[in-house]
Amino acid sequence: MSTVKNIEEEKQLLSERLNALSTKDLHAFDLQLTLLRTASESYKRETVFKPCPPFLAGLSDDELRTAFRLPPVVVFMSVLEELSELQIFLLNWLLTRDTFKLNMVPVEHVLSLVKHHLSVPTPNFAFEINYNQIRNERFNDLTQNDHYQKLFAYHGTRLDNLHSILHIGFLGHMNKLSLFGSGTYFSVEPSVSLHYSPFATVWPNSLLGKRLSCLLLCEIIDQPDHVKRATENETSNDQERRTVRDSQAGAVPDKYVVVTSNELVRVKYILIYAESNELMQNDQGTRSRLRTFLSANRYHLYLFFYFLLLLLIGFFNSNLFKFYWRLFKKRSNHLLFGSWHVTQ
């Protein structure tokens, strides 16, 4: 693939880049690696594994699995010499992508950006996408000097779609859901969009969890011709504002947004739900409730165990127990020494 000099240079660059990563950066790097690997394993690989690192193009399934067979990102520095040439190129490719940068942010901040009327399941992680200057300028130009406002709405999708969505954007023409017309579907309620975000098993060494689900909070330029939704103080004359031309079921329902132009929407935040972490939290919650119960009922438990102790003492001193104890010893002696004589 390359000369010894080139691979040594790549290894040195990788070492410098890994050293510059903070703990939050490592989680973001882990997510990028997870998304790329999940896309490579998808049954829709031809569609979702784009952009594909050029050195991975044309590899067999076994060769791809070998390339992605990596330890946790927190130990990359300590095993740098053990990584294959292909793995070094792969990690450098991820760390030098300039299309966007992922930053880990507080979950509460992301959830506060949209007013929710339904209960919101709490994600385990939240990441902000900061696009490069060219993509930012191109997107902001579509507001026509702020003539069109921006709004936030959630989008649920399979985890294997996210690598392509982040780099290329949404492809509305590929969506299967078209009951209210062609386009990409969003909701102002995360619990609605979560129905379209199934959990997926990811590589076992991910810092984020063993099974993940992603919910996207997207930024939408509210251009009425291409963004169909219910508006506040809506009148009968506003029916066109929420109707897509080829809708089969009439107007777009409340809490839904349908965007018919891909360029008017982009992912701004990624919310990650980790199934393993939730199970851990449930286990911790169970232990916490047990500690609370023991603390609140300490006096009654002391009385219960004291009463139980008295019962045991009375039982061991009873004639019934002494009879069966003597009988047990006699049977034990017979089994051990081979003889047993019943004394009349």
N, C-alpha and C positions, 0 to 999 in steps of 0.2 A: 504493500500500500504506500509505503514511504521509505525514505532512507533513514538510517540510524540517527543522523543529525536532526532530521525533521521530527522524529518521534521524541527525541530528547528535548527539543524546543517546545513541542506540544505539552510534554510532561511538566516542564518548568512553568509554562503559562498556566496550566491547570493548577499547579501548586500555589501559585500567586493568587489566582482567582478564588480558590477554596479558602485560603488564609484570610481573605478580605470579607468573608461572609460572616454575619452575625447569626445568632440563634434564630431570629425571625427570618433572616435571609435563607437559612438552611431549610426551614419549613416551606418557604416559597419555592426553593429549588427542588425540594422533594415533590411538591405538587406538579411542577413542570415535567419532571421525570416520570411521575405516575401517569400523567395524562398522555404523554408520548408513548409510554409502554402499553397503556390500556388501548390506545388507538391501534398500535401495531398488532395487538392480539384480537382485534374486533373482527367479526364476520363481515363487516363493511369496510375492511381495510383499504380497498381501492378508493373509497370516498373519504374516509375520516383520517387516514394516515397521511395528511397533507397539511403543511409542507413536510416532506420526508427528507431526513438527512441524506445527501447524495451517496455517501459511502454505505448506507443501508439498503439502497435501492437494488432490487434483484436478488437479495439474500433469501435463502430458504427459511422455512419456519424454524427449523432447528438452529440455524445460524443466528436468527433474530433472538431466539430464546437465550442463546449463549451470550450474545452481546448485552442483553438486559439482565443477566444474572449477576446482580451487584449487591454488595453489603449495604447496610444503612449509610445514609449520606454523612452522618456524624463521624464515621471512621474512614472516610475516603482518603484523608491525608495519611493515615497510618498504614494504609494498604496500597498506596500509590504505585509502588514498585511491582505489585502483584496484578495490577490491572492490565488487561490486554491492550494492544494498540487500538483496536476498534473501540473499546470502552473509553479510552482516553479521548479519542476524537469525538465520541458521542457526548461526553460530559462537557467538553470545550464548546461543542456546537450549541448545547443548551445554554451555557453561561454567556455566550456572546450574541445571542439573539437580541437585535435592537428594535424589533417591532413593538415590543412593550416590555414593561418590568412589573413583576408581581411584588406587592408589599403586604405583609401581614398587618391587619388593623383590628381594633376592638369590635367584637360582634355587635355590641350595643349601639355603636355608632352607625353601622350599616342598617340595622333594623329601625333606627330612628328616622331614616330618610323618607319612609312611606308611612302614612297613617293607616293603621290596621284596625279593622272592625272585628276580625276573628282572632282566636288565639294563635299565637305564633310559636311553633316548636323552636327551641333554642339550638342554633348550630354549634358545633365544636370549634370551628375555625372560620375566619373571614379574611379574604384577600382583596386588595384593591388593584385594579389594572391601570397602570400609567402608560399611556401610549406615547410613541415618539412624536416629535414636533410636526412631522409631515402629516401623520394620521390625525392629530389633534386639529391642525389647521383645516384639513379637508372636511372634517366633521363639523367644525364650528362654522365654516362657510355656508353650510346648508341651512343655518338658522336665518340667513339673509339679514345680517346685522341685528340679530336678536328680534327680528320680526316674528319668528316662530319660537315659542317657549319650549323648554325641555321638561320632560317628566320622567319619573322612575317607575318601572314595573318589573315584575318577576317573570322568569321563564324557567320551566322545568325541562330537563333533557337528560338523556343517557350520558354517563360519564365518558364513554368512548367518543362522543361527538365534540367534546369541549376543546381538544387540541386544535381541531380544524376551525371551530367557531372563533377562537381567540386570534388566530393568525389570519384567517380569510374573511370571517364575518358570517352572518346568517345567510342561508340559502333557502329563501322562502318557497321557491318552486319545488323543493324536495320534501316539503312537509306533507304528511298524509292527512292531517286533520284539516278539513275544509268545510265543516258544517255551516259556518257563518261566512264563508268565502275564502278565496286563496290568500295566503299570507302567513306570517309568523305570529303565533298566539302568545299573549302575555296576560298577566293578571296583577291587580294591585294587592291581592291577598296571597301571601306565600303558601298558605295551606292548600290553596287551589292548585298552584303550580307544582307543588311537591308530589302530586299524583302522577306526574310525568317524569319523575326523577327516581327511578328504581335504584336500589343498592347494588353495587357491583364489587366483586372480589378483586382486589388489586395485589400488587407484588407484596410478598410477606414482610419485607424489611422497611416498608413505608413508615415514616414517623407519624402519619396522620391516622392510621388504623388499617385493619385488614379488609373491611368492607366499607365503601364510601358511597355517598350520594351527594350530588351537587345541585345547588339552586342558584340561579344567576339573577342578579339585580342589574337591570339594563337601563341605559340612558336612551331616551327616545325624543327625537325632534318632532314636536306636535304639529305636523303639517296636515291639515284637515283632509286633503285629497287622498292621502295615503295612510293616515292613522285614524282608525275607526274605533270610537269608544263613546261611552255615555259621559255627558258633561253635567256639571252642576247647574241647577236652575234650568233644566232642559225643557223646551217647549215642543209642541207638535211639529213646528217648522224645522226642528233640529234632527228629525228622523234620518235625514241623509247623512248627518255627521257620524252616525253609528251603523251604517249599512254598507257592506261591501258589495260590489256590483254583481258578483256571481254567487251570492249567498243562497243557500238552499233552505235556510230556516229563519230568514228575516234579519232583524237588527241584532247587532252584537250585544250580548247580555251585560248587565251591570257587573262591575269588577273585572271585566275582560277588556283587552286591547288587542286589535288585529292590525298589524303593520304590513302593508303591501309593497313597500319599497325597502330593500335590504340596507341601503346606504343610510337610512334615517335612524338606525338603531345600532348600538354597540354594547358589549358587556362592560360594566363598570366595576362590579363587585362579584366575587364568587363566595358563596356560603357552602361550607363543607360539613356534612353530617357524617359522623363516624360511628358505625354500629357497635364496634368493640368498645369504644369509649362510653357509649350509652349504657352498655351492659355493665361496665365497670362502675359507672355512676349509680346504677340501680343497686348493685351489690353494696356499694358504700352507703347508699341510702338505707338499705335493710339493716346493716350493722349499726348505723346511727340511730334508727328507730329502736333497735334492741337495747342499745346503751341508755336511751331515754326511758324506756320501760323499766329497766333494772333500777335506774336512779330514782324514778318516781314511786316505785313500789318496794323500796328496800326494806322498810319495816315489816311489811306483810310477808315478804320472802324470808326474813329472819325467823318470824313466827312459824312459817310453814316448815322450814328445815329443822327447827327446834322440835316441833311436834313429830316430824318424821323420825328424828333421832330417838325420841322417847319410844315411839312404836317399835323401832328396831331393837332397842335395849330390852323392852318388855318381851318381844318375840324370842330373842336369844336366851332369855331366862325362863322361858315357859317349859313345862313338862313335855309338850308336844315336840318342841324343837330338840330337847335333850334326847327323847326317844329315837327320833329319826337320825340324830347325830351318832348315837351309839350303834344304830343299825348300819349306818354308812361306814363306820370304822371297821365293823366286823366284816362286811362285804369286801372292803378294801384289803384287809389282811388276808382274806381267803384268795383273792386274785393275785396278791403279791407273793404269798408263801405257799400256796397250793393246798392248804387245809383250813377247814372251818368247821367247828363243832358248836352246835347250838346248845347252850346251857339252859336246862330246864329250871 
